[in-house]
Amino acid sequence: MTGNITFTMIKPDAVRKGTTGAILNDIIQAGFKIRAMKYVHLTQKQAEGFYAVHKERPFFGELVSFMISGPIVVAMLEKSNAVADFRTLIGATDPSKAEEGTIRRKYADSIAENAVHGSDSDENAHIECGFHFSQYEII
Ligand code: GDP
């Protein structure tokens, strides 16, 4: 059985470009309900903690620097089949390979600065929501 929760971040590139509202609109229009949301500027320690699974990858340092380069929006989303449907909505990691109409295709410029994050499994969705939200922040 698939879960109904996923976690997203609108990354610093998208916030800088002023596309936060457009991306949130696409997410809501696609049927996702916002269960929790906040506007934050991560510290280096927080970004390293969030992306700890990627710490052996060659781009880890670049990824952390990018994610702390400006504020982001973090949100917990609800929909049936949330993880897979949200990955479809955002498109491939590299926006030039993402399907037409997907969020990354529409708003992102590169594989590194790709506008949004989406959890890759139900287990990670719950870990990532727990990283950013306390129980009382979830509606
Ligand atoms: P995702 O699940 O589609 O976000 O992709 P991954 O889990 O493979 O990578 C996590 C994040 O690391 C991506 O969303 C990008 O922001 C970043 N990233 C992926 N590949 C590269 C790369 O080659 N260089 C850099 N600088 N960042 C990358």
Boltz pocket constraint, residues with backbone or C-beta under 6 A from the ligand:
constraints:
  - pocket:
      binder: B
      contacts: [[A, 59], [A, 62], [A, 63], [A, 91], [A, 92], [A, 93], [A, 111], [A, 112], [A, 113], [A, 114], [A, 116], [A, 117], [A, 118], [A, 120]]
      max_distance: 6.0
